[in-house]
Amino acid sequence: ARQCRGDLAYSTSKSQSAISGATVEDLKEANACLRRLLQTDVPLPIRPIPFSRLRLMTFGDSSLANAGGGKSQNCNMCCGVDQDILFGKEADLSVLTFESHKSPRVGGSTLLVEANAMSEGLADAEWVASWIGLARDLNYDLRNRDVLNREFRVSSIMSQPDSDLSIAAITDAKSLYDNLNRERFSGAEKRSALEICVIR
C-alpha cells in the first residue's frame, strides 16, 4: 500500500515503523488501514499532456514531532501538470511519485522539518526530470543532468504568476515560504538556513 496507494502511505509507514514496539493501539490502526484498503479503490489516472506543455510540480509537507521520539513524518508528491497551472488556471495533473516516511533525524522546528520535506520533494522532481530526459534521448547522460535538465529547471516556490519555472514547489508552511522569498533568514536556525539554501 505504501508504494501504490498514496492515500494509505502515512498509515502504512506509521504501522511499519511501530513493528518492533507495537501496541494494541498500533494493531487497531493497522487493521483500520487494511479496512480502508479493501473498501476503496483509488485509481491514479495519467492524463495526456503534450510534452511541450508538461511541467513538474512537487508538494512537500511535514508535521513536527508526530512520528515518535521527536521525529517527524515527511511526505512529498511529484506531479506532471499542464503549464496552465502556473498561471492560476485549472489544469490536468498526473501523480508521478509519492512518498511518506519517518524522518531519520529529529527536527527542532517546523521550518526545519518542512524544509527537509520540500528538499526531498525537489530531489524527486529532479529525478523525474532526468527520467523524462532519458525517455526523450537515449544518449542522455545523467552526469550532465545540470545542463540537460534545464528544460525542467528545479526552482523553489513560484512567487510570480508569470514565472517561467518548469518545476514548481508547493508548501503550506508560511515560515518556509517567507524564508524562501526573502534575502535574509530571520529567525531560522543554521540547519534550517542551510536546507533553505539547498532548496533555492
Accessible surface in RSA format (square Angstrom, percent):
REM  Atomic radii and reference values for relative SASA: ProtOr
REM  Chains: A
REM  Algorithm: Lee & Richards
REM  Probe-radius: 1.40
REM  Slices: 20
REM RES _ NUM      All-atoms   Total-Side   Main-Chain    Non-polar    All polar
REM                ABS   REL    ABS   REL    ABS   REL    ABS   REL    ABS   REL
RES ALA A   1    47.93  44.1   9.23  14.2  38.69  88.0  10.53  14.8  37.40  99.1
RES ARG A   2    70.99  29.8  67.01  34.2   3.98   9.5   7.02   9.6  63.98  38.8
RES GLN A   3   150.65  84.2 126.78  92.7  23.86  56.8  62.16 132.3  88.49  67.1
RES CYS A   4    83.85  63.4  71.56  79.8  12.29  28.9  39.25  99.5  44.60  48.1
RES ARG A   5    23.35   9.8  21.80  11.1   1.55   3.7  15.89  21.7   7.47   4.5
RES GLY A   6    36.90  45.5   0.00   N/A  36.90  45.5  16.66  45.7  20.24  45.3
RES ASP A   7    83.83  58.7  42.20  42.0  41.63  98.4  43.72 102.9  40.10  40.0
RES LEU A   8     1.32   0.7   1.32   0.9   0.00   0.0   1.32   0.9   0.00   0.0
RES ALA A   9     4.75   4.4   4.75   7.3   0.00   0.0   4.75   6.7   0.00   0.0
RES TYR A  10    90.36  42.2  88.33  50.3   2.03   5.3  76.20  57.3  14.16  17.5
RES SER A  11    24.71  20.9  20.21  27.0   4.50  10.4   8.39  17.9  16.32  22.9
RES THR A  12    20.63  14.7  18.92  19.2   1.71   4.1  19.87  26.7   0.75   1.1
RES SER A  13     7.20   6.1   5.19   6.9   2.02   4.6   0.62   1.3   6.59   9.2
RES LYS A  14    69.76  34.0  68.14  41.8   1.61   3.8  38.77  34.9  30.99  33.0
RES SER A  15    28.83  24.4  20.32  27.1   8.52  19.6  20.88  44.5   7.96  11.1
RES GLN A  16    89.40  50.0  76.23  55.7  13.17  31.3  31.78  67.6  57.62  43.7
RES SER A  17    56.00  47.3  24.24  32.3  31.76  73.2  25.55  54.4  30.44  42.6
RES ALA A  18    22.48  20.7  13.84  21.4   8.64  19.7  22.48  31.7   0.00   0.0
RES ILE A  19   129.64  73.8 114.17  85.1  15.47  37.3 116.26  83.7  13.38  36.3
RES SER A  20   119.91 101.3  76.68 102.3  43.23  99.6  56.70 120.7  63.21  88.6
RES GLY A  21    56.48  69.7   0.00   N/A  56.48  69.7  38.71 106.2  17.77  39.8
RES ALA A  22    64.25  59.1  34.08  52.6  30.17  68.6  34.26  48.2  30.00  79.5
RES THR A  23    80.14  57.0  68.06  69.0  12.08  28.8  73.61  98.9   6.53   9.9
RES VAL A  24   109.16  71.8 103.83  94.0   5.32  12.8 105.68  91.8   3.48   9.4
RES GLU A  25   100.64  57.8  97.27  73.6   3.37   8.0  45.67  88.3  54.97  44.9
RES ASP A  26    32.27  22.6  29.42  29.3   2.85   6.7   6.68  15.7  25.58  25.5
RES LEU A  27   109.83  61.2 106.42  76.1   3.41   8.6 109.68  77.0   0.14   0.4
RES LYS A  28   122.61  59.8 117.54  72.1   5.07  12.1  68.95  62.1  53.66  57.2
RES GLU A  29    63.39  36.4  57.76  43.7   5.63  13.4  32.75  63.3  30.63  25.0
RES ALA A  30    34.21  31.5  28.44  43.9   5.77  13.1  29.40  41.4   4.81  12.7
RES ASN A  31    65.53  45.2  64.33  62.2   1.20   2.9  10.16  24.5  55.37  53.5
RES ALA A  32    28.30  26.0  27.01  41.7   1.29   2.9  27.45  38.7   0.86   2.3
RES CYS A  33    12.01   9.1  12.01  13.4   0.00   0.0   1.79   4.5  10.22  11.0
RES LEU A  34    91.23  50.8  88.37  63.2   2.86   7.2  90.91  63.8   0.32   0.9
RES ARG A  35   128.79  54.1 127.93  65.2   0.86   2.1  54.83  74.9  73.96  44.8
RES ARG A  36   102.10  42.9 101.68  51.8   0.43   1.0  59.53  81.4  42.57  25.8
RES LEU A  37    59.19  33.0  52.60  37.6   6.58  16.6  52.60  36.9   6.58  17.7
RES LEU A  38   136.22  75.9 102.63  73.4  33.59  84.4 105.30  74.0  30.92  83.2
RES GLN A  39   136.79  76.5 100.24  73.3  36.55  87.0  39.66  84.4  97.13  73.7
RES THR A  40    67.83  48.2  54.12  54.9  13.71  32.7  59.81  80.3   8.02  12.1
RES ASP A  41   130.80  91.6 105.54 105.1  25.26  59.7  37.29  87.8  93.51  93.3
RES VAL A  42    61.63  40.6  50.00  45.3  11.63  28.0  50.94  44.3  10.69  29.0
RES PRO A  43    98.67  71.9  82.03  74.8  16.64  60.5  91.39  75.5   7.28  45.3
RES LEU A  44    81.62  45.5  59.09  42.3  22.52  56.6  60.13  42.2  21.48  57.8
RES PRO A  45    63.34  46.2  50.17  45.7  13.17  47.9  61.06  50.4   2.29  14.2
RES ILE A  46   119.11  67.8  91.58  68.2  27.53  66.4  91.58  65.9  27.53  74.7
RES ARG A  47   106.86  44.9  99.33  50.6   7.53  17.9  10.12  13.8  96.75  58.6
RES PRO A  48   122.83  89.5  99.70  90.9  23.13  84.1 112.31  92.7  10.52  65.4
RES ILE A  49    28.38  16.1   5.35   4.0  23.03  55.5   6.60   4.8  21.78  59.1
RES PRO A  50    76.92  56.1  63.75  58.1  13.17  47.9  76.12  62.8   0.80   4.9
RES PHE A  51    68.69  34.4  56.48  35.0  12.20  31.8  57.70  35.0  10.98  31.4
RES SER A  52    89.26  75.4  65.27  87.1  24.00  55.3  56.67 120.7  32.59  45.7
RES ARG A  53    72.00  30.2  72.00  36.7   0.00   0.0  27.84  38.1  44.16  26.8
RES LEU A  54    25.59  14.3  25.28  18.1   0.31   0.8  25.28  17.8   0.31   0.8
RES ARG A  55    55.75  23.4  55.75  28.4   0.00   0.0   1.57   2.2  54.18  32.8
RES LEU A  56     0.59   0.3   0.00   0.0   0.59   1.5   0.00   0.0   0.59   1.6
RES MET A  57     7.93   4.1   7.93   5.3   0.00   0.0   4.72   4.0   3.22   4.3
RES THR A  58     0.22   0.2   0.22   0.2   0.00   0.0   0.00   0.0   0.22   0.3
RES PHE A  59    61.78  30.9  61.38  38.0   0.40   1.0  61.48  37.3   0.29   0.8
RES GLY A  60     5.01   6.2   0.00   N/A   5.01   6.2   1.20   3.3   3.81   8.5
RES ASP A  61    51.78  36.3  51.72  51.5   0.06   0.1  14.84  34.9  36.94  36.8
RES SER A  62     9.97   8.4   0.00   0.0   9.97  23.0   3.07   6.5   6.90   9.7
RES SER A  63    53.53  45.2  48.25  64.4   5.27  12.1  18.39  39.2  35.14  49.2
RES LEU A  64    77.17  43.0  53.91  38.6  23.26  58.5  53.91  37.9  23.26  62.6
RES ALA A  65    53.86  49.5  31.76  49.0  22.10  50.3  31.76  44.7  22.10  58.5
RES ASN A  66    60.45  41.7  36.41  35.2  24.04  57.9  32.64  78.6  27.80  26.9
RES ALA A  67    20.97  19.3   3.80   5.9  17.16  39.0  11.46  16.1   9.50  25.2
RES GLY A  68    43.94  54.2   0.00   N/A  43.94  54.2  39.19 107.5   4.75  10.6
RES GLY A  69    76.05  93.8   0.00   N/A  76.05  93.8  46.83 128.5  29.21  65.4
RES GLY A  70    30.34  37.4   0.00   N/A  30.34  37.4  21.04  57.8   9.29  20.8
RES LYS A  71    63.06  30.8  63.06  38.7   0.00   0.0  20.31  18.3  42.75  45.5
RES SER A  72     0.13   0.1   0.12   0.2   0.00   0.0   0.12   0.3   0.00   0.0
RES GLN A  73    13.64   7.6  10.28   7.5   3.36   8.0   6.98  14.9   6.66   5.1
RES ASN A  74     0.73   0.5   0.73   0.7   0.00   0.0   0.00   0.0   0.73   0.7
RES CYS A  75    48.76  36.9  48.75  54.4   0.01   0.0  12.53  31.7  36.23  39.1
RES ASN A  76     4.87   3.4   0.31   0.3   4.56  11.0   2.77   6.7   2.09   2.0
RES MET A  77    63.79  33.0  63.63  42.1   0.16   0.4  49.33  41.9  14.45  19.2
RES CYS A  78     0.80   0.6   0.80   0.9   0.00   0.0   0.80   2.0   0.00   0.0
RES CYS A  79     0.00   0.0   0.00   0.0   0.00   0.0   0.00   0.0   0.00   0.0
RES GLY A  80     1.76   2.2   0.00   N/A   1.76   2.2   1.76   4.8   0.00   0.0
RES VAL A  81     0.28   0.2   0.28   0.3   0.00   0.0   0.28   0.2   0.00   0.0
RES ASP A  82    18.85  13.2  18.85  18.8   0.00   0.0   4.72  11.1  14.13  14.1
RES GLN A  83    43.31  24.2  43.31  31.7   0.00   0.0   2.28   4.9  41.03  31.1
RES ASP A  84    39.44  27.6  39.44  39.3   0.00   0.0   0.16   0.4  39.27  39.2
RES ILE A  85    44.10  25.1  37.09  27.6   7.02  16.9  37.09  26.7   7.02  19.0
RES LEU A  86     6.12   3.4   5.30   3.8   0.82   2.1   5.30   3.7   0.82   2.2
RES PHE A  87    96.10  48.1  76.16  47.2  19.95  51.9  76.50  46.4  19.60  56.1
RES GLY A  88    75.20  92.7   0.00   N/A  75.20  92.7  38.28 105.0  36.92  82.7
RES LYS A  89   122.49  59.8 112.49  69.0  10.00  23.8  69.22  62.3  53.27  56.7
RES GLU A  90   175.78 100.9 142.23 107.6  33.55  79.9  63.01 121.9 112.77  92.1
RES ALA A  91    27.71  25.5   0.16   0.2  27.55  62.7   9.69  13.6  18.02  47.7
RES ASP A  92    69.06  48.4  62.26  62.0   6.80  16.1   4.91  11.5  64.15  64.0
RES LEU A  93    61.72  34.4  50.22  35.9  11.51  28.9  50.22  35.3  11.51  31.0
RES SER A  94     3.74   3.2   3.26   4.4   0.48   1.1   3.74   8.0   0.00   0.0
RES VAL A  95    30.18  19.9  22.64  20.5   7.54  18.2  22.64  19.7   7.54  20.4
RES LEU A  96    70.41  39.2  38.85  27.8  31.55  79.3  42.09  29.6  28.32  76.2
RES THR A  97    30.44  21.6  25.17  25.5   5.27  12.5  30.44  40.9   0.00   0.0
RES PHE A  98    44.64  22.3  23.16  14.3  21.48  55.9  23.44  14.2  21.20  60.7
RES GLU A  99    64.56  37.1  58.13  44.0   6.44  15.3  21.61  41.8  42.95  35.1
RES SER A 100     5.21   4.4   4.79   6.4   0.42   1.0   3.94   8.4   1.28   1.8
RES HIS A 101    28.71  15.7  28.71  20.0   0.00   0.0  20.18  20.8   8.53   9.9
RES LYS A 102    71.36  34.8  58.17  35.7  13.19  31.4  21.81  19.6  49.55  52.8
RES SER A 103     4.88   4.1   4.18   5.6   0.71   1.6   0.47   1.0   4.42   6.2
RES PRO A 104   102.33  74.6  78.04  71.1  24.29  88.3  86.20  71.2  16.12 100.2
RES ARG A 105   104.02  43.7  99.17  50.6   4.85  11.5  54.17  74.0  49.85  30.2
RES VAL A 106    86.54  56.9  67.48  61.1  19.06  45.9  67.48  58.6  19.06  51.7
RES GLY A 107     6.03   7.4   0.00   N/A   6.03   7.4   1.13   3.1   4.90  11.0
RES GLY A 108    71.67  88.4   0.00   N/A  71.67  88.4  37.92 104.1  33.75  75.6
RES SER A 109    28.13  23.8  24.83  33.1   3.29   7.6  28.12  59.9   0.01   0.0
RES THR A 110    65.41  46.5  62.19  63.1   3.21   7.7  41.45  55.7  23.96  36.2
RES LEU A 111    13.29   7.4  11.60   8.3   1.68   4.2  11.60   8.1   1.68   4.5
RES LEU A 112    11.43   6.4  11.43   8.2   0.00   0.0  11.43   8.0   0.00   0.0
RES VAL A 113     2.46   1.6   2.27   2.1   0.19   0.5   2.46   2.1   0.00   0.0
RES GLU A 114     9.47   5.4   8.91   6.7   0.56   1.3   0.00   0.0   9.47   7.7
RES ALA A 115     0.00   0.0   0.00   0.0   0.00   0.0   0.00   0.0   0.00   0.0
RES ASN A 116    10.55   7.3   9.09   8.8   1.46   3.5   6.14  14.8   4.41   4.3
RES ALA A 117     0.00   0.0   0.00   0.0   0.00   0.0   0.00   0.0   0.00   0.0
RES MET A 118     0.46   0.2   0.46   0.3   0.00   0.0   0.46   0.4   0.00   0.0
RES SER A 119    19.86  16.8  15.73  21.0   4.12   9.5   3.35   7.1  16.51  23.1
RES GLU A 120    50.96  29.3  45.76  34.6   5.20  12.4  34.26  66.3  16.70  13.6
RES GLY A 121     0.13   0.2   0.00   N/A   0.13   0.2   0.13   0.4   0.00   0.0
RES LEU A 122     8.71   4.9   7.97   5.7   0.74   1.9   8.27   5.8   0.44   1.2
RES ALA A 123    61.78  56.8  48.65  75.1  13.13  29.9  55.71  78.5   6.07  16.1
RES ASP A 124    37.13  26.0  36.97  36.8   0.16   0.4   3.12   7.3  34.02  33.9
RES ALA A 125     0.00   0.0   0.00   0.0   0.00   0.0   0.00   0.0   0.00   0.0
RES GLU A 126    51.44  29.5  51.44  38.9   0.00   0.0   8.92  17.3  42.51  34.7
RES TRP A 127   139.40  55.9 133.64  64.7   5.76  13.5 116.76  62.3  22.64  36.7
RES VAL A 128    10.83   7.1  10.55   9.6   0.27   0.7  10.83   9.4   0.00   0.0
RES ALA A 129     1.00   0.9   0.10   0.1   0.90   2.1   0.10   0.1   0.90   2.4
RES SER A 130     7.26   6.1   6.05   8.1   1.21   2.8   5.63  12.0   1.63   2.3
RES TRP A 131   137.35  55.1 133.66  64.7   3.69   8.7 131.49  70.1   5.87   9.5
RES ILE A 132    28.16  16.0  26.49  19.7   1.67   4.0  28.10  20.2   0.06   0.2
RES GLY A 133    14.38  17.7   0.00   N/A  14.38  17.7  13.55  37.2   0.83   1.9
RES LEU A 134    66.67  37.1  66.24  47.4   0.42   1.1  66.24  46.5   0.42   1.1
RES ALA A 135    89.01  81.8  47.94  74.0  41.07  93.4  59.76  84.2  29.26  77.5
RES ARG A 136   138.15  58.0  98.55  50.2  39.59  94.3  34.07  46.6 104.08  63.1
RES ASP A 137    69.21  48.5  64.99  64.7   4.22  10.0  24.70  58.1  44.52  44.4
RES LEU A 138   163.05  90.8 138.32  99.0  24.74  62.2 138.32  97.1  24.74  66.6
RES ASN A 139   133.14  91.8 109.06 105.4  24.08  58.0  30.17  72.6 102.97  99.5
RES TYR A 140    27.92  13.0  10.53   6.0  17.39  45.2  12.15   9.1  15.77  19.4
RES ASP A 141    40.99  28.7  36.99  36.8   4.00   9.5  19.49  45.9  21.51  21.4
RES LEU A 142   103.05  57.4  98.91  70.8   4.14  10.4  98.91  69.5   4.14  11.1
RES ARG A 143   202.76  85.1 174.89  89.2  27.87  66.4  82.96 113.4 119.80  72.6
RES ASN A 144    71.49  49.3  71.19  68.8   0.30   0.7   7.70  18.5  63.79  61.7
RES ARG A 145    99.48  41.8  99.39  50.7   0.09   0.2   8.89  12.1  90.59  54.9
RES ASP A 146   104.83  73.4  86.93  86.5  17.90  42.3  48.22 113.5  56.61  56.5
RES VAL A 147    79.30  52.2  73.28  66.3   6.01  14.5  73.28  63.7   6.01  16.3
RES LEU A 148    82.75  46.1  59.24  42.4  23.50  59.1  62.02  43.6  20.73  55.8
RES ASN A 149    12.93   8.9  10.36  10.0   2.57   6.2  10.72  25.8   2.21   2.1
RES ARG A 150   156.42  65.7 143.01  72.9  13.41  31.9  53.04  72.5 103.38  62.7
RES GLU A 151    95.38  54.8  79.32  60.0  16.06  38.2  46.45  89.8  48.92  39.9
RES PHE A 152    10.22   5.1   9.92   6.1   0.30   0.8   9.92   6.0   0.30   0.9
RES ARG A 153   106.77  44.8 103.12  52.6   3.65   8.7  50.88  69.5  55.89  33.9
RES VAL A 154    47.93  31.5  26.27  23.8  21.66  52.2  26.27  22.8  21.66  58.8
RES SER A 155    13.08  11.1  11.57  15.4   1.51   3.5  11.20  23.8   1.88   2.6
RES SER A 156    22.89  19.3  20.28  27.1   2.62   6.0   0.00   0.0  22.89  32.1
RES ILE A 157    18.77  10.7  10.10   7.5   8.67  20.9  10.10   7.3   8.67  23.5
RES MET A 158    44.45  23.0  30.87  20.4  13.58  32.3  31.84  27.1  12.61  16.7
RES SER A 159    60.58  51.2  34.02  45.4  26.57  61.2  13.86  29.5  46.72  65.5
RES GLN A 160   106.66  59.6 105.71  77.3   0.95   2.3  32.50  69.2  74.16  56.2
RES PRO A 161    93.05  67.8  88.14  80.3   4.91  17.8  92.54  76.4   0.50   3.1
RES ASP A 162   110.19  77.2  90.51  90.1  19.68  46.5  35.33  83.2  74.85  74.7
RES SER A 163    22.15  18.7  11.69  15.6  10.47  24.1  13.24  28.2   8.91  12.5
RES ASP A 164   115.28  80.8  92.13  91.7  23.16  54.8  48.69 114.6  66.59  66.4
RES LEU A 165    18.12  10.1  17.11  12.2   1.01   2.5  17.14  12.0   0.99   2.7
RES SER A 166    13.97  11.8  13.63  18.2   0.34   0.8   0.13   0.3  13.84  19.4
RES ILE A 167     0.00   0.0   0.00   0.0   0.00   0.0   0.00   0.0   0.00   0.0
RES ALA A 168     0.13   0.1   0.08   0.1   0.05   0.1   0.08   0.1   0.05   0.1
RES ALA A 169     0.04   0.0   0.04   0.1   0.00   0.0   0.04   0.1   0.00   0.0
RES ILE A 170    59.49  33.9  57.36  42.7   2.12   5.1  58.43  42.1   1.06   2.9
RES THR A 171    26.74  19.0   1.46   1.5  25.29  60.3   3.90   5.2  22.84  34.5
RES ASP A 172   111.15  77.9  73.14  72.8  38.02  89.9  50.41 118.6  60.74  60.6
RES ALA A 173     9.31   8.6   0.59   0.9   8.72  19.8   9.14  12.9   0.17   0.4
RES LYS A 174   150.47  73.4 140.63  86.3   9.84  23.4 118.21 106.4  32.26  34.4
RES SER A 175    46.36  39.2  37.16  49.6   9.20  21.2  39.35  83.8   7.01   9.8
RES LEU A 176     0.15   0.1   0.15   0.1   0.00   0.0   0.15   0.1   0.00   0.0
RES TYR A 177    83.86  39.2  83.86  47.7   0.00   0.0  58.73  44.1  25.13  31.0
RES ASP A 178    36.00  25.2  31.48  31.3   4.52  10.7   7.27  17.1  28.74  28.7
RES ASN A 179     5.33   3.7   5.33   5.1   0.00   0.0   0.00   0.0   5.33   5.1
RES LEU A 180    11.60   6.5   0.00   0.0  11.60  29.2   0.00   0.0  11.60  31.2
RES ASN A 181    65.25  45.0  29.26  28.3  36.00  86.7  24.29  58.5  40.96  39.6
RES ARG A 182    90.18  37.9  80.73  41.2   9.45  22.5  36.00  49.2  54.18  32.8
RES GLU A 183   165.15  94.8 137.87 104.3  27.28  65.0  58.99 114.1 106.16  86.7
RES ARG A 184   194.02  81.5 188.96  96.3   5.06  12.1  73.66 100.7 120.36  72.9
RES PHE A 185    63.05  31.5  37.94  23.5  25.12  65.4  37.94  23.0  25.12  71.9
RES SER A 186    69.18  58.5  53.01  70.7  16.18  37.3  48.96 104.3  20.23  28.3
RES GLY A 187    85.30 105.2   0.00   N/A  85.30 105.2  45.52 124.9  39.78  89.1
RES ALA A 188    20.67  19.0   0.00   0.0  20.67  47.0   0.23   0.3  20.44  54.1
RES GLU A 189    74.23  42.6  62.70  47.4  11.53  27.5  58.19 112.6  16.04  13.1
RES LYS A 190   180.65  88.1 174.30 106.9   6.34  15.1 120.13 108.1  60.52  64.5
RES ARG A 191    97.25  40.8  93.75  47.8   3.49   8.3  49.44  67.6  47.80  29.0
RES SER A 192     0.00   0.0   0.00   0.0   0.00   0.0   0.00   0.0   0.00   0.0
RES ALA A 193    17.53  16.1  17.41  26.9   0.12   0.3  17.53  24.7   0.00   0.0
RES LEU A 194   105.10  58.5 104.26  74.6   0.84   2.1 104.42  73.3   0.68   1.8
RES GLU A 195    14.70   8.4  14.34  10.8   0.37   0.9   0.37   0.7  14.33  11.7
RES ILE A 196     0.00   0.0   0.00   0.0   0.00   0.0   0.00   0.0   0.00   0.0
RES CYS A 197    69.70  52.7  53.70  59.9  16.00  37.6  22.36  56.7  47.34  51.1
RES VAL A 198   107.59  70.8  80.33  72.7  27.26  65.7  88.30  76.7  19.28  52.3
RES ILE A 199     6.11   3.5   0.05   0.0   6.06  14.6   1.94   1.4   4.17  11.3
RES ARG A 200   108.71  45.6  63.33  32.3  45.39 108.1  52.15  71.3  56.57  34.3
END  Absolute sums over single chains surface
CHAIN  1 A    11546.1       9213.8       2332.3       6645.7       4900.5
END  Absolute sums over all chains
TOTAL         11546.1       9213.8       2332.3       6645.7       4900.5
